[in-house]
Amino acid sequence: MKSSRWGVKVALPVAALAIGAAVLAILPAPVEAQTVRTIGSIERYDPAFDQLVPPGAVIEVLGEGFDWAEGPCWVKDKGYLLFSDIPPNRIMKWDPRTGISIFLERVGYTGKEPFPGEEPGTNGLALDSQGRLVCCCHGDRVIKRIEKDGTITILADRYEGKRFNSPNDLVFKSNGDLYFTDPPYGLPQREKDPGRELDWFGVYRLSPEGKVTLLTKEMTRPNGIGFSPDEKTLYVAQSDPQAAIWKAFEVLPDGTLGKSRVLFDATAWVREGRPGLPDGLAVDQAGHIWATGPGGVYCFTSEGKVLGRLNTGQRTANCKFGDDGQTLFVTADMYLCRVKTRSRGIGY
């Protein structure tokens, strides 16, 4: 989601699907070849945070010049990071050996006419158990999978015959079920769009067999999503400036959701003017939630205590662990960043 950049002008979709294309001239060369650039600061609210982010750690800039960077996803067997740049409808690649390049174009929106809204591209990205890239596609309002040969499969586009709003973020459960959120941000007129077919903004589950289940519609703007290490809790961010919260849902044995509780409420910080809203998130092996929100990335305990904040000073969209498992990649407005931590992401 693009939390508060509604005035940005969108570049029209460029040429057809292209894999591993040209390096962008506006972006820096591999960061190892030049002086490290940093932004923001790291705020420590609890001594326990020093065990997660070492003193002296910085928010390192890997690339900049993006319209609205989102959806970081580490490709472990290839050793590079993929992420979305939503307005120009591109999936980008950061490779520590070669820098930043265009990975794919025109995945989020494939229509022949120029997209009438601001956010046509892909948003959240994730790999399935076979290493295939699965994408939340705003413009086409679907979940897509990119096969090993480059062809695209539509995994889900409707619930009970009605088109999704604009799938936003996603996470796989270990059994292969895909959980995803569906707010209005990819619709040209968002919640007022005449093409909207659903009366709510839901959280859904897609089974490996293709069945879509509505799990909850109690959140006004569901966005980032992630599981606790034992998969007994599902965390969902709500990017609503009137109720800027994160919720924790009980995951029942059949995979549906039980009772929810508010993990943390950041509404007061939004009103103070900190940029951005609750958005994407990641969870480490110890159960800490790393959640983008007003002004940066917050680190919560599973009880909702704030230990520290990676203060980017930007509207910060998403974060995911990658590389050695202890590197947190962060998309913050026009920037792609990383922070070296002492935590370790799930799956490493």
C-alpha positions in Angstrom: 0.0 0.0 0.0 1.1 3.6 -0.7 0.2 5.0 2.7 -0.2 8.7 2.0 1.3 9.6 -1.4 -2.0 10.1 -3.2 -0.7 13.0 -5.3 2.1 11.1 -7.1 1.9 10.9 -10.9 2.0 7.4 -12.2 4.3 6.4 -15.1 2.4 4.5 -17.7 3.3 0.8 -18.0 6.3 0.2 -20.2 7.2 -2.5 -22.7 6.1 -6.1 -22.4 7.3 -8.7 -20.0 11.1 -8.7 -19.7 13.2 -10.8 -17.3 16.4 -9.5 -15.8 16.5 -6.4 -17.9 18.6 -3.3 -18.0 20.1 -1.6 -15.0 18.4 1.7 -14.2 20.7 4.7 -14.7 19.0 6.6 -11.9 19.9 4.0 -9.3 23.3 3.4 -7.7 25.8 0.7 -8.5 26.3 -2.2 -6.1 26.6 -0.8 -2.6 29.8 -2.7 -1.9 31.6 -0.6 -4.5 30.9 2.8 -2.9 30.6 4.6 0.4 27.7 3.4 2.5 24.8 5.8 2.5 22.4 5.8 5.4 19.1 7.5 6.3 17.2 8.0 9.6 18.2 6.7 13.0 17.6 3.7 15.3 15.5 4.4 18.4 15.9 2.1 21.4 12.9 2.0 23.8 13.9 -1.1 25.8 17.4 -2.5 26.7 16.2 -5.8 25.2 16.4 -4.2 21.7 20.2 -4.2 21.9 20.0 -8.0 21.7 18.1 -7.7 18.4 19.8 -4.7 16.7 23.4 -4.2 17.8 24.6 -0.7 18.9 26.1 1.0 15.9 23.7 -0.5 13.4 22.5 1.8 10.6 19.7 2.0 8.0 21.7 1.5 4.9 20.4 2.7 1.5 20.8 0.1 -1.3 18.9 2.0 -3.9 16.6 5.0 -4.4 14.6 6.9 -7.0 11.6 4.5 -6.9 8.0 5.8 -7.1 6.7 3.6 -4.3 8.8 0.6 -3.3 7.0 -2.4 -1.7 6.9 -6.1 -1.2 10.5 -7.2 -0.6 11.1 -10.9 -1.1 14.5 -12.7 -0.7 15.2 -15.4 -3.3 17.4 -17.7 -1.3 18.6 -20.0 -4.0 19.6 -17.1 -6.3 21.0 -14.8 -3.7 19.0 -11.7 -4.6 16.1 -9.6 -3.5 12.9 -8.9 -5.5 10.6 -6.0 -4.7 7.7 -4.0 -6.3 7.7 -0.5 -7.6 4.0 -0.1 -7.8 3.2 3.1 -9.9 5.4 2.1 -12.9 4.2 -1.5 -12.7 7.6 -3.1 -12.2 9.2 -5.8 -10.2 12.8 -4.8 -9.4 15.8 -6.9 -8.4 18.6 -6.0 -6.1 21.7 -8.3 -6.5 24.7 -7.6 -4.2 26.9 -8.5 -7.1 25.4 -6.4 -9.8 23.1 -3.8 -8.2 19.6 -2.9 -9.2 17.8 -3.9 -12.4 14.3 -4.4 -13.7 13.2 -8.0 -13.2 9.7 -8.0 -14.7 7.3 -5.4 -16.1 3.6 -5.3 -16.5 2.7 -8.1 -14.1 0.4 -6.1 -11.8 -1.7 -4.7 -14.6 -1.8 -6.2 -18.1 -4.6 -4.2 -19.7 -4.2 -2.6 -23.1 -5.4 0.8 -21.9 -3.4 3.1 -19.6 -4.3 2.3 -16.0 -6.6 5.1 -14.7 -5.3 5.0 -11.1 -2.1 5.5 -9.2 -1.1 2.0 -8.2 -1.3 -0.6 -11.1 1.6 -2.8 -10.2 2.3 -5.7 -7.9 2.5 -5.2 -4.2 3.3 -8.1 -1.9 5.6 -10.8 -3.2 6.3 -14.3 -1.8 7.8 -17.6 -2.8 5.9 -20.8 -2.6 7.3 -24.1 -1.5 8.7 -24.7 -5.1 10.4 -21.3 -5.2 7.9 -19.8 -7.6 7.1 -16.1 -7.2 3.5 -15.3 -6.1 2.3 -11.8 -6.5 -0.5 -9.6 -5.3 -1.6 -7.7 -8.4 -3.3 -4.4 -7.9 -4.4 -3.4 -11.4 -5.6 -6.9 -12.5 -7.1 -7.5 -9.0 -5.8 -11.0 -8.8 -3.2 -13.3 -7.2 -0.7 -14.5 -9.8 2.1 -17.1 -9.8 5.1 -16.8 -12.1 6.1 -20.3 -13.3 9.6 -21.5 -13.8 9.3 -21.0 -17.5 8.1 -17.4 -17.1 4.5 -18.0 -17.9 1.9 -16.7 -15.5 -0.9 -18.5 -13.7 -3.8 -16.7 -12.1 -4.4 -18.4 -8.7 -7.4 -16.4 -7.5 -9.4 -13.4 -8.8 -12.8 -13.7 -7.1 -14.7 -14.6 -3.9 -18.1 -16.1 -4.5 -18.1 -14.8 -8.0 -17.2 -11.2 -7.1 -13.8 -9.7 -8.0 -11.4 -8.8 -5.3 -10.7 -5.1 -4.6 -6.9 -5.2 -5.0 -4.9 -8.0 -3.2 -2.2 -6.3 -1.2 0.0 -8.6 0.9 0.4 -12.3 1.5 2.0 -15.0 3.5 2.2 -18.8 3.1 1.4 -21.2 5.9 3.6 -24.3 6.1 0.8 -26.5 4.8 0.7 -24.5 1.5 -2.3 -22.3 2.3 -1.9 -18.7 1.2 -3.3 -16.0 3.4 -3.8 -12.5 1.9 -5.4 -9.1 2.5 -7.6 -7.2 0.1 -8.0 -3.4 0.8 -9.0 -0.9 -1.9 -5.7 0.8 -2.6 -5.2 -0.5 -6.1 -8.7 0.5 -7.3 -8.5 3.8 -9.3 -11.0 5.5 -6.9 -10.3 3.2 -3.9 -13.3 2.6 -1.7 -15.5 4.8 -3.9 -14.5 3.1 -7.1 -17.6 2.2 -9.2 -16.0 -1.1 -10.2 -15.8 -2.4 -6.7 -17.8 -5.6 -6.2 -17.3 -6.5 -2.6 -18.9 -4.6 0.3 -15.9 -5.2 2.7 -12.1 -5.3 2.8 -11.3 -8.8 3.8 -8.6 -11.3 4.9 -8.7 -14.5 2.8 -7.2 -17.9 2.6 -6.4 -19.6 -0.7 -5.9 -23.4 -0.4 -3.5 -25.3 -2.7 -6.6 -26.7 -4.5 -7.7 -23.2 -5.3 -10.5 -22.7 -2.8 -10.9 -19.1 -1.4 -12.2 -18.7 2.1 -13.1 -15.4 3.7 -11.5 -15.4 7.2 -12.5 -12.0 8.5 -14.0 -8.7 7.4 -13.7 -6.9 10.7 -10.7 -4.8 9.7 -11.4 -1.5 7.9 -8.1 -1.5 5.8 -6.3 -4.9 6.2 -2.7 -4.6 4.9 0.5 -6.4 6.1 0.2 -10.0 7.2 2.4 -12.6 8.9 2.4 -15.7 11.1 3.9 -16.3 14.5 6.7 -19.0 14.4 4.2 -21.7 15.7 1.5 -20.5 13.2 -1.0 -20.2 16.0 -1.3 -16.5 15.6 -1.9 -14.4 12.5 -0.8 -10.7 12.6 -2.6 -8.2 10.4 -1.9 -4.5 10.0 -4.7 -2.0 9.5 -3.7 1.1 7.4 -6.6 3.3 8.6 -5.6 6.7 9.9 -8.6 6.7 12.2 -7.6 3.3 13.7 -3.9 2.7 12.9 -3.6 -0.7 14.6 -2.1 -4.2 14.4 -4.3 -7.1 15.3 -3.4 -10.6 16.4 -5.8 -13.4 15.4 -6.0 -16.8 16.9 -5.5 -19.4 14.2 -7.8 -22.4 14.7 -6.8 -26.0 13.9 -8.8 -25.9 10.6 -6.9 -22.8 9.5 -9.7 -20.3 10.0 -9.4 -17.4 12.5 -10.8 -17.2 16.0 -10.7 -14.3 18.4 -8.7 -11.2 17.7 -6.9 -8.7 20.0 -5.3 -5.4 19.3 -1.5 -5.9 19.4 -0.7 -2.2 19.2 -2.5 1.1 18.5 -0.4 3.8 16.7 -3.2 6.2 16.0 -1.9 8.9 18.3 1.5 8.8 16.5 -0.3 9.2 13.1 -2.0 12.3 14.6 1.3 13.6 15.7 2.3 13.7 12.1 4.7 10.8 11.8 4.6 9.8 8.2 2.9 6.6 7.1 0.5 4.0 8.5 0.6 0.3 9.6 1.7 -1.6 6.5 3.8 -4.7 5.8 5.5 -6.8 8.5 7.9 -9.6 9.2 8.3 -12.0 12.1 11.5 -13.4 13.5 12.2 -16.9 14.9 11.9 -15.6 18.5 8.4 -14.2 17.7 9.2 -10.5 17.5 7.0 -8.6 15.0 8.9 -6.1 12.8 6.1 -3.9 11.5 6.2 -0.8 9.3 4.2 2.0 10.6 4.2 5.8 11.3 7.8 6.9 10.6 9.6 3.6 10.2 9.7 -0.1 11.4 8.6 -1.0 14.9 9.8 -4.0 16.8 7.1 -5.5 19.0 7.1 -8.4 21.4 4.2 -10.9 20.8 2.4 -9.1 23.7 2.6 -5.8 21.9 5.4 -4.1 23.8 7.5 -1.8 21.6 11.2 -2.5 22.0 12.6 -0.1 19.3 12.0 1.6 16.0 14.0 1.8 12.8 13.3 5.5 12.2 13.5 5.9 8.5 11.7 9.3 8.5 9.8 8.1 5.5 6.4 6.5 4.7 7.6 3.0 5.2 5.9 0.3 3.2 7.2 -3.1 4.1 10.1 -5.2 5.5 11.3 -8.8 5.2 14.3 -10.8 6.4 16.7 -12.2 3.8 20.3 -12.8 2.8 21.9 -14.4 5.9 18.5 -14.5 7.6 19.6 -11.6 9.9 19.4 -8.8 7.4 16.1 -6.9 7.4 15.3 -5.4 4.0 13.0 -2.3 4.2 11.1 -0.5 1.5 10.6 3.1 2.5 8.9 5.4 -0.1 11.6 6.0 -2.7 14.3 3.9 -0.9 15.3 0.3 -0.6 17.3 -0.2 2.6 18.7 -2.9 4.9 19.5 -3.2 8.5 21.9 -5.8 9.9 20.2 -7.4 13.0 20.9 -10.1 15.6 17.4 -11.6 14.9 16.8 -14.3 12.4 13.8 -14.5 10.1 11.5 -17.5 10.0 12.8 -20.0 7.5 16.5 -19.4 8.1 
